[in-house]
């Protein structure tokens, strides 16, 4: 794994990282596998790592991964729970509009 970009966001108390990972002759690793690898590489608890996206070009064996590593559990739950609730609300609103 190669770190492409690393930025500490003091307002949200998290590290925002972009890494490149090679997976020769195998499928793109899942979010759970990547979460485990990132937590080991950056020496942080696995439950404070959030994988934002995994991008692999067609036919390529290198993936770009964007992830957040939070400093503490309180900030993690406050931000990620709020974000997930907001996404869920948008999905239910669009389903209600489709019914009309």
URGIMO-V222224 format. One record per run of one state. SS is the DSSP state (A for helix, B for strand, O for the rest). FROM is the first residue (numbers start at 0). TO is the last residue. If there is no record, write none. Layout:
BEGIN
SS_FROM_TO + SS_FROM_TO
END
This chain:
BEGIN
O_0_0 + B_1_8 + O_9_12 + B_13_21 + O_22_29 + A_30_40 + O_41_44 + A_45_47 + B_48_55 + O_56_60 + B_61_69 + O_70_71 + A_72_98 + O_99_99
END
